[in-house]
Amino acid sequence: MALTGRAPLLALLGIVPVAVLASGWAVLGVLLVLLVVVLVDVALAVPVSALRLSRAGAVGCRLGDAAEVHLSVVNGGSRRARGVLRDAWVPSAGASPAVHLLDVPPGERRVLTTLLRPTRRGDRLPDRVTVRSVGPLGVAARQGRHEVPWRVRVTPPFTSRKFLPERLARLRQLDGLVAARVRSQGTEFDSLRDYVEGDDVRSIDWRATARRSEVVVRTWRPERDRRVLLVLDTSRTSAGRVGDVPRLDAALDAALLMTALATRAGDRVDLLAMDRDVRASVEGVRRNEVLSRMVDALAGLEPALVESDGRRLVAEVLRRGRRRSLVVLFTTLDATSLEEGLLPVLGSLTSRHTVVLASVGDPRVEQMLVDRGSVEAVYDAAAAEQARGERRRMSALLRRRGVEVVDAPPSTFAPAVADAYLELKAAGRL
């Protein structure tokens, strides 16, 4: 039971007879009348249990977009249901409005719409629906709760998809749809054509030339049906913020761009996200389904505040990839993490696969290097110079061990990783 704002108003009106009669019986009488009014109003209010609630609407949206969830209220009672309804969600769901006015005639249905603007990835769940059914006098109400389950999966925003058309145009050039196919190490034979001035003489097919009595060259195209394994480091280093986003979110965006590009190129893409344990995995999915499966797997991925297990990560990659693959490892260039985790076991990975290490750079470091207008700024600049030197040292060390390194700020990180993939594909190194 709950009281509305009219209950204290009636109590104030009861002061008048108490002041006139000035006796204890007057006070008792006013309280008795007020109690009777409240009990009658509660008895006439529609029971909360008579309301049947169900949900419909959006089951997913991208982070930054809005989604509508509809709550259907059916009045199974014999009287008109009036009152308020609170549809509570977790705070990160960004639900509005928090409270709905309720007015449902007997046997009828009303649909209440809640707009969600999520602020985090993952599954956003409702808490409970609280209904306050007010009596006809508006003095008191019955109050109860309903559990109406639902789930809205908030997926990564995939802001880097704006870079996809330009990379697809470059991919078409590699495939020879825009420019002539060229030969490079590891490319696949495509067809024969007549020699034209400027062609590489190493591409001449002498047997075909002898048969046709004119110079014929072979044309080549980049390999297709290669395997790309995207490995996301979800350890504590992925929780650090660079710019306006966590490192992990920047890596997710780049992974989605890589997935969209590689599947268009005819390659097979798998995913592994882990720190000490495997957090997400997509393996053996058809090309036309892999992007949607990837988005779903990455939606609820969060950093774990533990150190990465480099040995187990490499062992997991080697277990999954028996044939030579392109392994794109999204992690940090932090010297301590790499020297204690990945570097001791890196050789077993580079000996069997082509490895790209992609790390999100912090744009604040470059800003700190420029600003030297105060003593504090000079110390900051010195620290930034040391940090940049460490990243360069680690990049050089990794390259000497056969690893391609991508180090870019969040704004250009995703296209930089995609460009590294295209360069390796053009060179026939996949």
C-alpha positions as CSV (number, residue, x, y, z in Angstrom):
1,M,0.0,0.0,0.0
2,A,1.1,3.6,-0.7
3,L,-0.3,7.0,0.0
4,T,-0.6,9.7,-2.6
5,G,-0.3,13.5,-2.1
6,R,-4.0,13.7,-1.4
7,A,-3.7,11.8,1.9
8,P,-1.7,14.6,3.7
9,L,-4.1,17.2,2.2
10,L,-7.1,15.4,3.8
11,A,-5.2,15.3,7.1
12,L,-4.7,19.1,6.9
13,L,-8.4,19.5,6.2
14,G,-9.1,17.5,9.4
15,I,-7.4,20.2,11.5
16,V,-10.5,22.4,11.0
17,P,-12.9,20.2,13.0
18,V,-10.2,19.5,15.6
19,A,-9.6,23.2,16.1
20,V,-13.4,23.9,16.4
21,L,-14.2,21.0,18.7
22,A,-10.9,21.1,20.6
23,S,-11.2,17.6,22.0
24,G,-9.5,14.3,21.8
25,W,-12.6,12.7,20.4
26,A,-12.4,15.1,17.4
27,V,-8.8,14.0,16.7
28,L,-9.8,10.3,17.0
29,G,-12.8,10.9,14.7
30,V,-10.7,12.6,12.0
31,L,-8.1,9.8,12.1
32,L,-10.8,7.2,11.9
33,V,-12.4,8.9,8.9
34,L,-9.0,9.2,7.2
35,L,-8.3,5.5,7.8
36,V,-11.6,4.4,6.4
37,V,-11.1,6.6,3.2
38,V,-7.6,5.1,2.7
39,L,-8.8,1.5,3.2
40,V,-11.8,1.9,0.9
41,D,-9.6,3.5,-1.8
42,V,-7.1,0.7,-1.6
43,A,-9.8,-1.9,-1.8
44,L,-11.3,-0.3,-4.9
45,A,-7.9,0.0,-6.7
46,V,-7.2,-2.6,-9.3
47,P,-4.8,-5.3,-8.0
48,V,-1.3,-5.1,-9.5
49,S,-1.5,-8.9,-10.0
50,A,-4.4,-8.4,-12.4
51,L,-2.1,-6.6,-14.8
52,R,-0.4,-8.8,-17.4
53,L,2.9,-7.3,-18.7
54,S,5.0,-8.3,-21.7
55,R,7.8,-6.8,-23.8
56,A,8.6,-6.3,-27.5
57,G,10.8,-4.1,-29.6
58,A,14.5,-3.8,-30.2
59,V,16.9,-6.6,-29.2
60,G,20.1,-4.9,-30.3
61,C,21.6,-1.6,-31.3
62,R,25.0,-0.1,-31.9
63,L,26.7,1.9,-29.2
64,G,25.7,5.5,-29.7
65,D,22.3,4.7,-31.4
66,A,18.9,4.6,-29.7
67,A,16.6,1.6,-29.3
68,E,12.9,1.4,-28.4
69,V,11.5,-1.2,-26.1
70,H,7.7,-1.5,-25.8
71,L,6.0,-2.6,-22.6
72,S,2.5,-4.0,-23.1
73,V,0.1,-3.7,-20.2
74,V,-3.2,-5.7,-20.3
75,N,-5.8,-5.0,-17.6
76,G,-7.4,-8.3,-16.6
77,G,-9.4,-6.7,-13.8
78,S,-13.0,-5.5,-13.8
79,R,-12.2,-1.9,-13.0
80,R,-10.2,0.9,-14.7
81,A,-6.5,0.8,-13.8
82,R,-5.0,4.2,-13.1
83,G,-1.7,5.1,-11.6
84,V,2.0,5.2,-12.5
85,L,4.5,2.6,-13.7
86,R,8.2,2.7,-13.4
87,D,10.2,0.6,-15.9
88,A,13.6,0.3,-14.3
89,W,16.8,-0.6,-16.3
90,V,20.4,-0.7,-15.4
91,P,21.9,2.9,-15.5
92,S,24.1,2.2,-18.5
93,A,21.0,1.5,-20.6
94,G,20.1,5.2,-20.5
95,A,16.4,4.5,-20.3
96,S,13.8,7.3,-20.6
97,P,11.3,8.2,-19.4
98,A,11.7,6.5,-16.0
99,V,8.0,6.8,-15.1
100,H,4.9,6.3,-17.2
101,L,1.4,7.3,-16.5
102,L,-1.0,4.4,-16.5
103,D,-4.6,4.4,-17.5
104,V,-6.0,1.1,-18.8
105,P,-9.8,0.3,-19.0
106,P,-10.8,-3.2,-18.1
107,G,-10.0,-5.8,-20.7
108,E,-7.9,-3.4,-22.8
109,R,-4.2,-3.0,-23.5
110,R,-1.9,-0.1,-23.5
111,V,1.7,0.0,-24.9
112,L,4.3,2.1,-23.1
113,T,7.5,2.9,-24.9
114,T,10.9,3.3,-23.3
115,L,13.8,4.8,-25.3
116,L,17.2,3.4,-24.6
117,R,20.4,5.3,-25.3
118,P,23.1,2.9,-24.0
119,T,26.5,4.2,-22.8
120,R,28.3,0.9,-22.7
121,R,28.6,-2.2,-24.9
122,G,27.2,-5.6,-23.8
123,D,23.8,-6.8,-22.7
124,R,21.6,-4.2,-21.2
125,L,18.9,-5.7,-19.0
126,P,15.8,-4.4,-17.2
127,D,15.6,-4.5,-13.5
128,R,11.9,-4.6,-12.5
129,V,8.6,-3.0,-13.4
130,T,7.0,-1.3,-10.4
131,V,3.3,-0.5,-10.7
132,R,1.3,1.8,-8.4
133,S,-2.4,1.3,-8.9
134,V,-4.3,4.3,-7.5
135,G,-7.9,4.0,-6.2
136,P,-10.8,6.0,-7.5
137,L,-10.5,8.6,-4.8
138,G,-6.8,9.2,-5.5
139,V,-5.8,8.9,-1.8
140,A,-4.1,5.6,-1.6
141,A,-2.7,2.9,-4.0
142,R,-1.7,-0.7,-4.2
143,Q,1.9,-1.2,-5.2
144,G,3.6,-4.3,-6.6
145,R,6.4,-5.5,-8.9
146,H,6.5,-7.5,-12.1
147,E,9.6,-9.2,-13.5
148,V,9.4,-8.8,-17.3
149,P,12.7,-10.1,-18.7
150,W,14.3,-8.7,-21.9
151,R,17.7,-8.1,-23.3
152,V,19.2,-5.5,-25.6
153,R,22.6,-6.3,-26.9
154,V,24.7,-3.2,-27.5
155,T,27.3,-3.9,-30.2
156,P,30.5,-1.9,-31.0
157,P,29.7,1.3,-33.0
158,F,32.1,0.3,-35.9
159,T,32.9,3.9,-36.7
160,S,35.8,2.8,-38.9
161,R,33.3,1.5,-41.5
162,K,33.7,4.9,-43.2
163,F,37.2,3.8,-44.2
164,L,36.0,0.6,-45.9
165,P,35.1,2.0,-49.4
166,E,38.6,3.4,-49.9
167,R,40.3,0.1,-48.8
168,L,37.9,-1.9,-51.0
169,A,39.0,0.3,-54.0
170,R,42.6,-0.6,-53.2
171,L,41.6,-4.2,-52.9
172,R,40.1,-4.1,-56.4
173,Q,43.3,-2.7,-57.7
174,L,45.2,-5.6,-56.2
175,D,42.7,-8.1,-57.7
176,G,43.3,-6.5,-61.1
177,L,39.8,-5.1,-61.7
178,V,41.2,-1.6,-62.0
179,A,44.8,-2.0,-62.9
180,A,46.8,-4.8,-64.6
181,R,47.7,-7.7,-62.4
182,V,51.3,-7.8,-61.4
183,R,53.5,-10.6,-60.2
184,S,54.9,-10.6,-56.7
185,Q,56.2,-13.3,-54.4
186,G,53.6,-15.8,-53.4
187,T,50.9,-14.6,-55.7
188,E,48.6,-17.0,-57.7
189,F,48.6,-17.6,-61.4
190,D,45.5,-16.2,-63.1
191,S,45.7,-16.2,-66.9
192,L,47.8,-15.5,-70.0
193,R,47.8,-12.4,-72.2
194,D,49.9,-10.7,-74.9
195,Y,53.0,-9.0,-73.9
196,V,52.9,-5.2,-73.8
197,E,55.7,-2.7,-73.3
198,G,56.5,-2.3,-69.6
199,D,55.7,-5.8,-68.6
200,D,58.2,-7.7,-66.3
201,V,60.2,-10.0,-68.6
202,R,60.2,-12.5,-65.7
203,S,56.5,-13.0,-66.3
204,I,57.0,-14.3,-69.9
205,D,55.7,-17.8,-70.4
206,W,58.2,-19.2,-72.9
207,R,56.3,-22.4,-73.7
208,A,53.1,-20.5,-74.5
209,T,55.2,-18.0,-76.5
210,A,56.7,-20.8,-78.6
211,R,53.3,-22.3,-79.3
212,R,51.6,-19.1,-80.3
213,S,54.7,-17.5,-82.1
214,E,54.1,-14.3,-80.1
215,V,55.3,-13.1,-76.7
216,V,52.8,-14.1,-74.0
217,V,53.0,-13.2,-70.3
218,R,51.4,-14.8,-67.2
219,T,49.2,-12.6,-65.1
220,W,49.0,-13.1,-61.3
221,R,46.6,-12.1,-58.6
222,P,47.0,-11.8,-54.8
223,E,46.3,-15.0,-52.9
224,R,42.8,-15.8,-51.8
225,D,41.4,-18.2,-49.2
226,R,44.1,-17.3,-46.8
227,R,43.6,-17.4,-43.1
228,V,43.6,-14.2,-40.9
229,L,43.5,-14.7,-37.1
230,L,42.7,-11.6,-35.1
231,V,44.0,-11.9,-31.5
232,L,42.8,-9.4,-28.9
233,D,44.7,-8.9,-25.7
234,T,42.1,-8.3,-23.0
235,S,44.5,-8.0,-20.1
236,R,44.9,-4.9,-17.8
237,T,46.7,-2.9,-20.5
238,S,43.6,-2.9,-22.7
239,A,41.7,-1.0,-20.0
240,G,43.8,2.2,-20.4
241,R,42.2,5.1,-22.1
242,V,43.7,6.7,-25.2
243,G,42.0,9.8,-26.3
244,D,38.3,9.3,-25.6
245,V,38.1,5.5,-25.8
246,P,39.7,2.5,-24.0
247,R,42.4,0.7,-25.9
248,L,40.2,-2.3,-26.2
249,D,37.4,-0.4,-27.9
250,A,39.9,1.0,-30.5
251,A,41.1,-2.5,-31.1
252,L,37.6,-3.8,-31.5
253,D,36.9,-1.1,-34.2
254,A,40.0,-2.1,-36.1
255,A,39.2,-5.8,-35.8
256,L,35.8,-5.2,-37.4
257,L,37.3,-3.2,-40.3
258,M,39.8,-5.9,-40.8
259,T,37.1,-8.5,-40.8
260,A,35.0,-6.7,-43.4
261,L,38.0,-6.1,-45.6
262,A,39.5,-9.6,-45.4
263,T,36.2,-11.4,-46.1
264,R,35.7,-9.2,-49.2
265,A,39.3,-10.2,-50.3
266,G,38.3,-13.9,-50.1
267,D,40.2,-14.7,-46.9
268,R,38.9,-16.6,-43.9
269,V,38.9,-14.6,-40.6
270,D,38.9,-16.0,-37.1
271,L,38.9,-14.3,-33.7
272,L,40.6,-15.0,-30.4
273,A,40.3,-12.7,-27.4
274,M,42.1,-13.7,-24.2
275,D,44.3,-12.6,-21.3
276,R,45.0,-15.6,-19.0
277,D,41.8,-17.3,-20.3
278,V,39.9,-17.3,-23.6
279,R,37.2,-14.6,-23.4
280,A,35.7,-14.8,-26.9
281,S,36.3,-16.9,-29.9
282,V,35.0,-17.1,-33.5
283,E,36.3,-19.9,-35.6
284,G,35.3,-21.7,-38.8
285,V,32.4,-19.4,-39.7
286,R,31.4,-18.8,-43.3
287,R,32.5,-15.6,-44.9
288,N,29.0,-14.2,-45.3
289,E,28.3,-14.7,-41.6
290,V,31.6,-14.0,-39.9
291,L,31.1,-10.2,-39.5
292,S,27.8,-10.6,-37.7
293,R,29.2,-13.3,-35.5
294,M,32.2,-11.2,-34.8
295,V,30.1,-8.2,-33.7
296,D,28.0,-10.4,-31.4
297,A,31.1,-12.0,-29.8
298,L,32.8,-8.6,-29.2
299,A,29.7,-6.9,-27.8
300,G,30.2,-8.0,-24.2
301,L,34.0,-8.1,-24.2
302,E,35.5,-6.2,-21.3
303,P,39.1,-5.8,-20.1
304,A,40.2,-8.1,-17.2
305,L,42.5,-6.6,-14.6
306,V,45.1,-9.4,-14.9
307,E,48.4,-9.8,-16.6
308,S,48.4,-11.4,-20.0
309,D,49.7,-15.0,-20.3
310,G,52.0,-14.8,-23.3
311,R,52.9,-18.5,-23.3
312,R,49.3,-19.6,-23.3
313,L,48.3,-17.0,-25.9
314,V,51.0,-18.3,-28.3
315,A,50.1,-21.9,-27.6
316,E,46.4,-21.2,-28.3
317,V,47.3,-19.5,-31.6
318,L,49.5,-22.4,-32.7
319,R,46.8,-24.9,-31.7
320,R,44.3,-23.1,-33.9
321,G,46.5,-22.4,-36.9
322,R,48.2,-25.4,-38.4
323,R,48.6,-23.8,-41.8
324,R,50.5,-20.5,-42.3
325,S,48.3,-17.6,-41.4
326,L,48.4,-13.8,-40.8
327,V,48.2,-13.3,-37.1
328,V,47.2,-9.7,-36.1
329,L,47.9,-9.2,-32.4
330,F,46.1,-6.2,-30.8
331,T,48.1,-5.4,-27.7
332,T,50.4,-2.7,-26.3
333,L,54.0,-1.7,-26.9
334,D,54.6,-1.5,-23.2
335,A,58.1,-2.8,-22.7
336,T,57.4,-4.5,-19.3
337,S,54.4,-6.4,-20.6
338,L,56.1,-7.5,-23.8
339,E,59.5,-8.5,-22.3
340,E,57.9,-10.5,-19.5
341,G,55.1,-12.0,-21.6
342,L,55.3,-12.2,-25.4
343,L,58.9,-11.8,-26.4
344,P,60.3,-15.0,-24.8
345,V,57.9,-17.1,-26.9
346,L,57.6,-14.9,-30.0
347,G,60.0,-17.0,-32.1
348,S,57.7,-20.0,-32.1
349,L,55.0,-17.8,-33.5
350,T,56.9,-16.0,-36.2
351,S,58.5,-19.2,-37.4
352,R,55.1,-20.5,-38.5
353,H,53.0,-17.4,-39.2
354,T,53.2,-13.8,-40.5
355,V,52.7,-11.7,-37.4
356,V,51.5,-8.1,-37.2
357,L,51.5,-6.4,-33.8
358,A,49.0,-3.5,-33.6
359,S,49.2,-1.0,-30.8
360,V,47.1,2.1,-30.1
361,G,49.3,5.2,-29.5
362,D,48.4,7.8,-27.0
363,P,48.0,11.3,-28.7
364,R,48.6,13.0,-25.4
365,V,52.3,12.0,-25.6
366,E,52.8,14.1,-28.7
367,Q,51.0,17.0,-27.1
368,M,53.2,16.8,-24.0
369,L,56.3,16.9,-26.2
370,V,55.2,20.2,-27.7
371,D,54.1,22.1,-24.5
372,R,57.1,23.3,-22.5
373,G,55.8,26.6,-21.2
374,S,56.3,25.8,-17.4
375,V,58.4,23.6,-15.2
376,E,55.7,21.0,-14.9
377,A,55.3,20.9,-18.7
378,V,59.1,20.4,-19.1
379,Y,58.9,17.4,-16.7
380,D,55.9,16.1,-18.7
381,A,57.8,16.5,-21.9
382,A,60.7,14.6,-20.5
383,A,58.4,11.7,-19.5
384,A,56.8,11.8,-22.9
385,E,60.1,11.6,-24.7
386,Q,61.1,8.6,-22.6
387,A,57.8,6.9,-23.3
388,R,58.2,7.5,-27.0
389,G,61.8,6.3,-27.0
390,E,60.6,3.0,-25.3
391,R,58.0,2.5,-27.9
392,R,60.5,3.0,-30.7
393,R,62.9,0.6,-29.1
394,M,60.3,-2.1,-28.7
395,S,59.1,-1.5,-32.3
396,A,62.7,-1.9,-33.6
397,L,63.2,-5.0,-31.5
398,L,60.0,-6.6,-32.8
399,R,60.8,-5.8,-36.4
400,R,64.2,-7.4,-36.1
401,R,62.4,-10.6,-34.9
402,G,60.2,-10.6,-38.1
403,V,57.1,-8.8,-36.7
404,E,55.3,-6.0,-38.6
405,V,54.4,-3.2,-36.2
406,V,51.5,-0.8,-36.5
407,D,51.6,2.1,-34.0
408,A,49.0,4.8,-34.6
409,P,46.7,7.0,-32.6
410,P,43.0,6.1,-32.2
411,S,41.8,8.3,-35.0
412,T,43.9,6.5,-37.6
413,F,44.5,3.2,-35.9
414,A,41.9,1.1,-37.8
415,P,42.8,2.2,-41.3
416,A,46.5,1.8,-40.5
417,V,45.9,-1.9,-39.6
418,A,43.9,-2.3,-42.7
419,D,46.7,-0.8,-44.8
420,A,49.2,-3.1,-43.3
421,Y,47.0,-6.1,-44.3
422,L,46.8,-4.7,-47.9
423,E,50.5,-4.2,-48.1
424,L,51.2,-7.7,-47.0
425,K,48.6,-9.0,-49.5
426,A,50.2,-7.0,-52.3
427,A,53.6,-8.4,-51.5
428,G,52.3,-12.0,-51.4
429,R,53.3,-12.5,-47.8
430,L,50.0,-13.9,-46.4
